[in-house]
Structures are given as C-alpha cells and as structure tokens.
C-alpha cells in the first residue's frame, strides 16, 4: 500500500476548535495539563540491563524482509497523561514507519533522534544501517530500562547510544544540546500525536533539533479514539 505523504508548517498556529469547549471540558483539560507539567523534567537514563541476560525473553517481528527481536512484555496498561504514555506497546505506525525507512532511506553516518521511542523499532532499523549515534527519548524511564534498552543493545552496534526519560521541552532540549550538540540528521517519531496538544510540542521539538540539512519522519494516525481526539 502507498504511504500518504504530506508537509506542514512547524510554526503554524494550532487550528481553532470546531466548537467552543464546555466548562467541564476546560476543567478536565486544565487538570490534565497540570499533571503533565509536573513531569516535564527530563533525565538521562542508564539502563543496567545486559543484552545477554538469559532471563529476558524476546519475540521476533518481521517488517517486510527484515526481522527484529523485541522484548516480550505482558504489560497491559491504558495511557494516562503525565503518568504512562504507552511505550510498552508496539503500535501500527511504528511498523509502517520502519517499513517506509527500509524502502526509501539510508542511515549511514547519521545522528538519529527518536522521540517517544517506546520499543524503538525505527531506531533498530537505524542501528542496522550505520547510524553513528542514537538518542532515544521516552516519557517513562521504566520503559527505556526494561523494554527499549534490551532490544537496542542486542543489536551489538558500535554506535553511541543515549537514553532520556521525561516530557519534551526545555529540560530535554538542554540535555540533547549538551550530549549531542543539539542537532540531528534524522528525527523519527511514531504514534506520538494521540492528543492534540502533543502535535504542537512535537513540532517545536523537531524544529529545535533538526539539522538544516536533515530530515524528520513522523508517522501518525488521522484519528485517535478515546485519547482526547486525533492530531
């Protein structure tokens, strides 16, 4: 199937709502935003897991002609804004993005940033195709330590790999600037705009850290039901 490609202005103002929000909706959004703001501090994460730990179980996932090994997890949990952002699941757009990258892109000698990485399937592609450095960002540190890191380290690459937890914003950007000079040749993100406000945060983060000659690939659904609407 053909991918739908589109372009958008990172600095365009958000679209006006189709109808005024009720008082109850405004109060709910305010409470949600307060929760998220309490979790805006980003931190470096240093997973202690070994890629050769026999207690970790993996399953294989095939994306076109490539096979990747990802950690087996029985964690089933609903997304909670500012608490848990869905990183344990493997979402459809991550598979679609990885397939698109395999068909059309190269990662040799690129500095790569994945935002909202979760299981980091697109980043596994980048590691296999010669990325020199990789910055993996997910809201939840426990996802990075227990799910992301084992699969990534299993690739046995010579690339420089860093992990970061927390929300997008100044705190994360400061760490990315200190550790990587602030700009990346390739920025990837899949299934990270499932609430409308996240789209603007993602766009600002991409605009801040994308090298002037770099590329960003964002894979998202048109609508998300039960998660505050589509973006």
Secondary structure, DSSP 8 states (H G I E B T S, - for coil): ---------TT------SS---HHHHHHHHHHHHHHHTT---EEE-----TT-TT--EEEEEETTEEEEEE--------BTTTB-STTS--HHHHHHHHHHHHH---TT-EEEEES-TT-HHHHHHHHTT-SEEEEEES-HHHIIIIIHHHHHTT---SEEEEEES-SSHHHHHHHHHHHTT-EEEEEEES--SSHHHHHHHHHHHHHHEEEEEEEEEE--S--TTTT---
